[in-house]
Amino acid sequence: MDDPDDCCIHDPLEPKGGPNAYDTVKPKNVPIGIANASDTSSEHSDDGINERESHSPDGCVDRDNTHSLKGENEPSTEPELGTGNRDSASQSHADSDDSVVNFEDAFQKWNDQVQHRLRRSSIEQYGVRIRRFARKVLLEQYTLRQIRGKKGAWLICEFLKTEPKGDWRYAISALKDFWSNGLHIDWPEADVKTFVGRLPQTGRGFVPREHFVKPWYSAIEKEPDIYRKLTVLLPAGFGYRADHLYKLKMEDAQIDENGNPDAIVADGKKRGFKTDAWVASYLPSYVRDVLKEFDGKIGERKPDDPLIPYRHSNGRIEKSRPMNKEVFYREWHRFENTWSLPKLVPNAFRHFVCRICESVDLSKSASGYLVGHGTRQGETYRDWYSNLDVEEALEEQRTKLPTGIMGLLITPKIDLTEKFPSQLLDLCSEYLKGEIADIDFASRVGRIRIQIAAEEAKHLEP
């Protein structure tokens, strides 16, 4: 089946035999209105939406039997598509409204207008939708006069039918911006609103259950590929967006007095994250170990180098090139498939981390710093005035989440040192087996403590 994104919106009244079923066929790739005079008998273009459409969404377009483009009470002043000859086409080109739309020129105008108004990520996402719209409806088949009228509203409505309803709000925002800053015409607010109706509010994702998350954390511990391990650990352990991983720098990893990474601190505005919110995350010991091992493998890097560099599919790493969306999701899905894990998207861990922060009573300000999320929305007067600075937020995270989010779900590993008394270890073993009672255990622990203290005192004697 063809990709729907590559499909055009075709005339539902076109005969099954295609445009060749008609006696006269307009040559391909010739803009409407510039066809040869011999084509005037054809009412169809073989490349998209044409004037034989007899129905439209919620009254966006009204047509009479002549298939001309006009409203219910509007006089038929616009030329019928596909019936002009070369002379009339040349005359229409003298008037910009009657020339076919030059999409690339309009797109460039829009791009120039929004460079200093929208974020780069928003420009890219808007651009994808605008180009998809132009490709699906064959925008360059129509004149600016037609797009300015009800025809433009109908094209928008037909395009929205091919998009998931959950994306309508974003698609409408993109097209509305293009209408104003690219085509420089008024947005058909009334007609589009009639078709779209009341859009639902943006929904919130659900917090994944612990039994879905725990296998991921266990797999992170066992993952031998240090690059993949770090790539999955930061979103899963701190709730970072993928966007954070692309843009964090080496200088964002704060180093303590022992030369170990202690925290990740980054200014969202400076780094160009999705929002201007700061990231300030205290690093538990297991995350420090992963970062140190990763640095040892990569080698010396500059402060301006990316924290997680680009890795090619063959394993070669470019230290000065940041990872991108393609690399991130490639590593994420390979990790997921290798360990046969429950299907979870990175954003699900963002919800889970926030839920854990709430359960340990981490303040909203400290939680926002941890996951890199702004706390302005929905805050109370207390949150406004008690806003923490970075150091206070890190200290609160260190106090209430000393082992991090993963540490709360993974069974801790205890390594016994040589200083641990062997007699006390034997006593604990006997107690856990039920060989001695509670009161006997307590009394014997007391005697062992006194014995150890006496031995240490002897060593201190001159």
C-alpha positions as CSV (number, residue, x, y, z in Angstrom):
1,M,0.0,0.0,0.0
2,D,1.3,3.4,-0.8
3,D,2.2,5.9,1.9
4,P,-0.8,8.1,2.5
5,D,1.6,11.1,2.7
6,D,2.5,10.6,-0.9
7,C,-1.1,10.3,-2.1
8,C,-2.8,13.1,-3.7
9,I,-6.4,14.1,-3.2
10,H,-8.2,13.0,-6.4
11,D,-11.6,13.8,-7.8
12,P,-14.1,11.2,-6.6
13,L,-16.1,11.8,-9.8
14,E,-13.2,10.9,-12.1
15,P,-14.1,7.7,-14.1
16,K,-12.4,4.5,-13.2
17,G,-10.5,4.5,-16.5
18,G,-8.7,7.7,-15.3
19,P,-8.5,10.9,-17.3
20,N,-7.9,8.8,-20.5
21,A,-11.5,7.8,-20.3
22,Y,-12.4,11.3,-21.6
23,D,-12.3,12.1,-25.2
24,T,-9.8,15.0,-24.7
25,V,-7.1,14.9,-22.2
26,K,-5.1,17.8,-20.9
27,P,-1.4,17.1,-21.1
28,K,0.4,16.3,-17.8
29,N,2.4,18.9,-15.9
30,V,0.8,21.9,-17.6
31,P,-0.5,24.4,-15.1
32,I,-4.3,24.9,-15.2
33,G,-5.3,27.9,-17.2
34,I,-2.2,27.6,-19.6
35,A,-3.4,24.6,-21.6
36,N,-3.8,24.6,-25.3
37,A,-7.1,25.9,-26.7
38,S,-7.8,22.4,-27.9
39,D,-8.1,21.3,-24.3
40,T,-11.0,23.5,-23.5
41,S,-13.4,20.6,-23.8
42,S,-11.8,18.8,-20.9
43,E,-13.2,19.4,-17.4
44,H,-10.5,17.4,-15.6
45,S,-6.9,17.6,-14.6
46,D,-5.3,14.3,-14.1
47,D,-3.3,15.5,-11.1
48,G,-5.6,16.3,-8.3
49,I,-8.7,18.1,-7.1
50,N,-10.7,19.6,-9.9
51,E,-13.9,21.5,-10.6
52,R,-16.1,18.5,-11.1
53,E,-16.3,17.9,-7.4
54,S,-20.0,17.9,-6.5
55,H,-19.7,17.8,-2.7
56,S,-17.7,19.6,-0.1
57,P,-17.2,19.5,3.6
58,D,-20.0,21.4,5.5
59,G,-20.6,24.0,2.7
60,C,-17.0,25.0,2.2
61,V,-17.6,25.2,-1.5
62,D,-20.7,25.6,-3.6
63,R,-20.8,24.8,-7.3
64,D,-23.5,25.0,-9.9
65,N,-23.9,22.9,-13.1
66,T,-21.2,24.9,-14.9
67,H,-18.7,23.7,-12.3
68,S,-17.5,27.3,-11.7
69,L,-16.0,28.3,-8.4
70,K,-18.4,30.7,-6.6
71,G,-20.4,31.0,-3.4
72,E,-24.1,30.7,-3.1
73,N,-24.8,34.4,-3.5
74,E,-21.6,35.3,-5.4
75,P,-21.6,36.2,-9.0
76,S,-19.5,33.9,-11.2
77,T,-16.6,36.2,-11.9
78,E,-13.8,33.7,-11.8
79,P,-12.7,31.9,-14.9
80,E,-13.4,28.2,-15.1
81,L,-10.4,26.0,-14.6
82,G,-8.9,24.3,-17.6
83,T,-10.8,26.3,-20.2
84,G,-8.4,29.2,-20.9
85,N,-6.2,29.4,-23.9
86,R,-2.6,30.7,-24.1
87,D,-3.7,34.3,-24.8
88,S,-6.0,34.4,-21.8
89,A,-3.3,32.7,-19.7
90,S,-0.8,35.4,-20.7
91,Q,-3.3,38.1,-19.8
92,S,-4.0,36.5,-16.4
93,H,-0.3,36.3,-15.6
94,A,-0.3,40.1,-15.8
95,D,-2.5,40.1,-12.6
96,S,-0.8,38.2,-9.8
97,D,-4.1,36.9,-8.4
98,D,-4.7,35.1,-11.7
99,S,-1.3,33.4,-11.9
100,V,-0.8,29.9,-10.6
101,V,0.7,29.7,-7.1
102,N,4.5,29.4,-7.0
103,F,4.7,27.3,-3.9
104,E,8.5,27.4,-3.5
105,D,8.5,31.1,-3.7
106,A,5.7,31.4,-1.1
107,F,7.4,28.8,1.1
108,Q,10.7,30.8,1.0
109,K,8.8,34.0,2.0
110,W,7.2,32.2,4.9
111,N,10.5,30.7,6.0
112,D,12.2,34.2,5.9
113,Q,9.3,35.7,8.0
114,V,9.4,33.1,10.8
115,Q,13.2,32.8,11.3
116,H,13.2,35.2,14.2
117,R,9.8,34.4,15.6
118,L,9.6,30.6,15.9
119,R,12.0,28.1,17.3
120,R,14.0,26.0,14.8
121,S,12.2,22.8,15.8
122,S,8.8,24.5,15.2
123,I,9.9,25.8,11.8
124,E,10.9,22.3,10.8
125,Q,7.7,20.8,12.0
126,Y,5.5,23.5,10.4
127,G,7.5,23.2,7.2
128,V,6.8,19.4,7.0
129,R,3.1,20.0,7.3
130,I,3.0,22.9,4.8
131,R,4.9,20.9,2.2
132,R,2.7,17.8,2.8
133,F,-0.4,20.0,2.3
134,A,1.0,21.5,-1.0
135,R,1.9,18.0,-2.3
136,K,-1.4,16.4,-1.4
137,V,-3.7,19.1,-2.8
138,L,-1.4,20.0,-5.7
139,L,-1.4,23.6,-4.7
140,E,0.4,24.8,-7.8
141,Q,-2.6,23.8,-9.9
142,Y,-4.6,26.7,-8.6
143,T,-4.4,30.5,-8.9
144,L,-4.1,32.8,-5.9
145,R,-7.6,34.1,-6.6
146,Q,-9.0,30.7,-6.2
147,I,-7.0,30.0,-3.0
148,R,-8.2,33.3,-1.6
149,G,-11.8,32.3,-2.1
150,K,-13.8,29.3,-0.9
151,K,-11.6,27.0,-2.9
152,G,-8.7,27.5,-0.5
153,A,-11.0,26.7,2.5
154,W,-12.1,23.5,0.7
155,L,-8.6,22.4,0.0
156,I,-7.7,22.9,3.7
157,C,-10.7,20.8,4.8
158,E,-9.9,18.0,2.3
159,F,-6.3,18.0,3.5
160,L,-7.4,17.7,7.1
161,K,-9.5,14.6,6.2
162,T,-6.2,12.8,5.4
163,E,-4.5,13.7,8.7
164,P,-5.1,12.2,12.1
165,K,-7.6,14.2,14.0
166,G,-5.2,14.5,16.9
167,D,-2.8,16.5,14.6
168,W,-5.4,18.9,13.3
169,R,-4.6,21.7,15.8
170,Y,-0.9,21.7,14.9
171,A,-1.7,21.4,11.1
172,I,-4.1,24.3,11.2
173,S,-1.5,26.4,13.1
174,A,1.1,25.7,10.4
175,L,-1.2,26.4,7.5
176,K,-2.6,29.5,9.1
177,D,0.9,30.9,9.5
178,F,1.7,30.0,5.8
179,W,-1.5,31.7,4.6
180,S,-0.5,34.9,6.4
181,N,3.3,35.0,5.9
182,G,3.7,33.0,2.7
183,L,0.7,33.5,0.5
184,H,-0.1,36.9,2.2
185,I,-3.9,36.3,2.1
186,D,-6.6,36.1,4.7
187,W,-7.2,32.9,6.5
188,P,-10.7,31.4,5.8
189,E,-11.5,31.3,9.5
190,A,-15.3,30.8,9.2
191,D,-15.3,28.0,6.6
192,V,-12.5,26.1,8.3
193,K,-14.1,26.5,11.8
194,T,-17.4,25.2,10.4
195,F,-15.7,22.0,9.2
196,V,-13.4,21.5,12.1
197,G,-15.8,22.4,14.9
198,R,-14.5,22.4,18.5
199,L,-11.2,20.6,18.8
200,P,-10.6,18.6,21.9
201,Q,-8.1,19.9,24.4
202,T,-4.6,18.5,24.2
203,G,-4.6,15.2,26.1
204,R,-2.2,14.1,28.8
205,G,-0.4,10.8,28.7
206,F,-0.8,8.2,31.4
207,V,1.8,7.1,33.9
208,P,3.1,3.6,33.0
209,R,2.7,1.0,35.8
210,E,5.7,0.0,37.8
211,H,5.7,-3.6,36.4
212,F,6.3,-2.1,32.9
213,V,9.1,0.2,33.9
214,K,11.1,-2.2,36.2
215,P,12.2,-4.5,33.4
216,W,13.6,-1.5,31.6
217,Y,15.7,-0.5,34.6
218,S,16.9,-4.0,35.1
219,A,18.0,-4.2,31.4
220,I,19.8,-0.9,31.7
221,E,21.9,-2.3,34.5
222,K,22.9,-5.3,32.3
223,E,23.4,-3.5,29.0
224,P,27.0,-4.1,27.9
225,D,27.0,-1.4,25.1
226,I,28.0,1.8,27.1
227,Y,26.8,4.2,24.4
228,R,23.3,2.6,24.2
229,K,23.2,2.3,28.0
230,L,23.8,6.1,28.5
231,T,21.4,6.9,25.6
232,V,18.5,5.0,27.3
233,L,19.5,5.8,30.9
234,L,19.1,9.6,30.7
235,P,15.5,9.6,29.5
236,A,14.5,6.6,31.6
237,G,16.2,7.7,34.8
238,F,15.6,11.5,34.7
239,G,12.6,11.9,32.3
240,Y,14.6,13.9,29.8
241,R,13.1,14.6,26.4
242,A,15.1,13.3,23.4
243,D,15.6,16.9,22.5
244,H,17.7,17.3,25.7
245,L,20.1,14.6,24.6
246,Y,20.7,16.2,21.2
247,K,21.8,19.5,22.7
248,L,23.5,18.8,26.0
249,K,27.2,19.8,26.0
250,M,30.2,18.4,28.0
251,E,30.4,21.7,29.9
252,D,26.8,21.0,31.2
253,A,28.2,18.0,33.3
254,Q,29.4,19.6,36.6
255,I,32.5,18.1,38.1
256,D,33.0,17.7,41.9
257,E,36.3,18.2,43.8
258,N,37.3,14.5,43.1
259,G,36.9,15.0,39.3
260,N,33.7,13.0,39.1
261,P,30.5,14.2,37.4
262,D,28.1,15.4,40.1
263,A,25.2,17.0,38.2
264,I,23.9,18.0,34.8
265,V,23.0,21.7,34.7
266,A,22.0,23.4,31.4
267,D,20.1,26.6,30.5
268,G,17.2,25.7,28.2
269,K,17.3,29.1,26.5
270,K,21.0,28.9,25.8
271,R,20.9,25.3,24.6
272,G,17.7,25.8,22.5
273,F,15.6,23.1,24.2
274,K,12.0,22.8,23.4
275,T,11.3,25.2,26.3
276,D,13.5,27.7,28.1
277,A,13.3,25.6,31.3
278,W,16.6,24.8,33.0
279,V,17.8,21.2,33.5
280,A,19.5,20.7,36.9
281,S,19.7,17.0,37.8
282,Y,21.7,15.4,40.7
283,L,23.6,12.3,39.4
284,P,23.4,9.2,41.6
285,S,26.5,7.0,41.9
286,Y,25.5,4.5,39.1
287,V,25.0,7.4,36.6
288,R,28.4,8.8,37.5
289,D,30.0,5.5,36.9
290,V,28.3,5.2,33.4
291,L,29.4,8.7,32.5
292,K,33.0,8.0,33.6
293,E,33.1,4.7,31.7
294,F,31.7,6.4,28.6
295,D,34.3,9.3,28.8
296,G,37.1,6.7,29.2
297,K,35.9,5.0,26.0
298,I,35.4,8.2,24.0
299,G,38.6,9.9,25.1
300,E,39.4,13.5,25.7
301,R,36.7,16.0,24.6
302,K,36.3,19.8,24.5
303,P,33.8,21.6,26.7
304,D,31.7,22.5,23.7
305,D,31.5,18.9,22.4
306,P,28.1,17.2,22.7
307,L,27.6,15.1,25.9
308,I,26.4,12.2,23.7
309,P,28.1,12.3,20.3
310,Y,26.9,10.9,17.0
311,R,27.3,7.2,16.4
312,H,27.1,5.7,12.9
313,S,25.3,2.4,12.4
314,N,28.8,0.7,12.0
315,G,29.7,1.9,15.5
316,R,32.1,4.8,14.5
317,I,31.7,7.8,16.8
318,E,32.1,11.5,15.8
319,K,33.1,13.2,19.0
320,S,32.3,16.8,17.9
321,R,28.9,15.9,16.2
322,P,25.8,15.7,18.3
323,M,23.4,12.7,18.1
324,N,20.2,13.4,16.3
325,K,16.6,12.0,16.3
326,E,17.5,9.1,13.9
327,V,20.4,7.9,16.1
328,F,18.4,8.2,19.3
329,Y,15.4,6.2,18.2
330,R,17.7,3.6,16.5
331,E,19.4,3.0,19.8
332,W,16.2,3.1,21.8
333,H,14.4,0.5,19.6
334,R,17.5,-1.8,19.4
335,F,17.7,-1.7,23.2
336,E,14.0,-2.4,23.5
337,N,14.1,-5.4,21.0
338,T,17.3,-6.8,22.3
339,W,15.9,-7.3,25.8
340,S,12.3,-8.0,24.7
341,L,11.0,-5.2,26.8
342,P,7.4,-3.9,27.1
343,K,6.8,-1.2,24.5
344,L,7.3,2.2,26.0
345,V,8.1,5.5,24.4
346,P,10.6,7.9,26.0
347,N,7.9,10.3,27.0
348,A,6.3,7.6,29.2
349,F,9.3,7.7,31.5
350,R,8.9,11.5,31.8
351,H,5.4,10.8,33.3
352,F,6.8,8.0,35.5
353,V,9.7,10.2,36.9
354,C,7.3,13.0,37.7
355,R,5.0,10.5,39.6
356,I,7.9,9.3,41.6
357,C,8.9,12.8,42.4
358,E,5.4,13.4,43.7
359,S,5.5,10.3,45.9
360,V,8.7,11.3,47.6
361,D,7.4,14.8,48.2
362,L,9.9,16.5,46.0
363,S,8.9,20.1,45.5
364,K,7.5,21.2,42.2
365,S,10.4,23.5,41.6
366,A,13.0,20.7,42.2
367,S,11.0,18.3,40.1
368,G,10.9,20.7,37.3
369,Y,14.7,21.1,37.4
370,L,15.1,17.4,37.4
371,V,13.2,16.6,34.2
372,G,13.8,20.0,32.5
373,H,10.2,21.3,32.6
374,G,8.9,24.7,33.4
375,T,6.8,25.1,36.6
376,R,5.0,28.3,35.7
377,Q,1.8,26.7,34.5
378,G,-0.7,26.0,37.2
379,E,1.5,27.1,40.0
380,T,0.2,28.6,43.2
381,Y,1.4,31.7,45.0
382,R,3.5,29.5,47.2
383,D,5.3,27.9,44.2
384,W,5.9,31.4,42.8
385,Y,7.6,32.9,45.8
386,S,9.4,29.7,47.0
387,N,11.1,29.1,43.6
388,L,14.4,27.4,44.2
389,D,17.7,28.2,42.6
390,V,19.8,25.5,41.0
391,E,21.9,24.6,44.0
392,E,18.9,24.4,46.3
393,A,17.1,22.1,43.8
394,L,20.1,19.8,43.5
395,E,20.4,19.6,47.3
396,E,16.7,18.7,47.6
397,Q,17.1,16.0,45.0
398,R,20.2,14.7,46.7
399,T,18.4,14.5,50.0
400,K,15.1,13.0,48.8
401,L,16.3,10.9,45.9
402,P,19.9,9.9,46.9
403,T,19.8,6.7,44.7
404,G,17.8,8.3,41.9
405,I,14.6,7.1,40.3
406,M,16.1,3.7,39.3
407,G,17.5,3.2,42.7
408,L,14.0,3.1,44.2
409,L,13.0,0.2,41.9
410,I,16.2,-1.9,41.6
411,T,17.4,-4.1,44.5
412,P,20.6,-2.5,45.9
413,K,23.8,-4.4,45.6
414,I,25.8,-4.6,48.9
415,D,29.5,-5.2,48.8
416,L,31.0,-6.2,52.1
417,T,34.3,-4.7,53.0
418,E,37.1,-6.3,55.0
419,K,36.2,-4.2,58.0
420,F,32.8,-5.8,58.4
421,P,33.3,-8.2,61.5
422,S,33.0,-11.8,60.5
423,Q,31.4,-12.8,63.8
424,L,28.7,-10.3,63.2
425,L,28.1,-11.7,59.7
426,D,27.8,-15.2,61.2
427,L,25.4,-13.9,63.8
428,C,23.2,-12.2,61.2
429,S,23.1,-15.5,59.2
430,E,22.0,-17.5,62.2
431,Y,19.3,-14.9,63.0
432,L,17.9,-14.9,59.5
433,K,17.7,-18.7,59.6
434,G,15.7,-18.5,62.8
435,E,18.3,-20.3,64.9
436,I,18.3,-17.6,67.6
437,A,15.6,-15.5,69.1
438,D,15.3,-11.7,68.9
439,I,16.5,-11.0,72.4
440,D,19.5,-13.3,72.1
441,F,20.4,-11.6,68.8
442,A,20.3,-8.2,70.4
443,S,22.4,-9.2,73.4
444,R,25.0,-10.9,71.3
445,V,25.2,-7.9,69.0
446,G,25.9,-5.8,72.0
447,R,28.7,-8.1,73.2
448,I,30.3,-8.1,69.8
449,R,30.2,-4.3,69.6
450,I,31.9,-4.1,73.0
451,Q,34.5,-6.6,71.9
452,I,35.3,-4.7,68.7
453,A,35.6,-1.4,70.6
454,A,38.1,-3.0,73.1
455,E,40.3,-4.4,70.3
456,E,40.4,-1.0,68.6
457,A,41.4,0.6,71.9
458,K,44.3,-1.8,72.2
459,H,45.6,-0.7,68.7
460,L,45.5,2.9,69.8
461,E,47.7,2.3,72.9
462,P,51.4,3.4,72.5
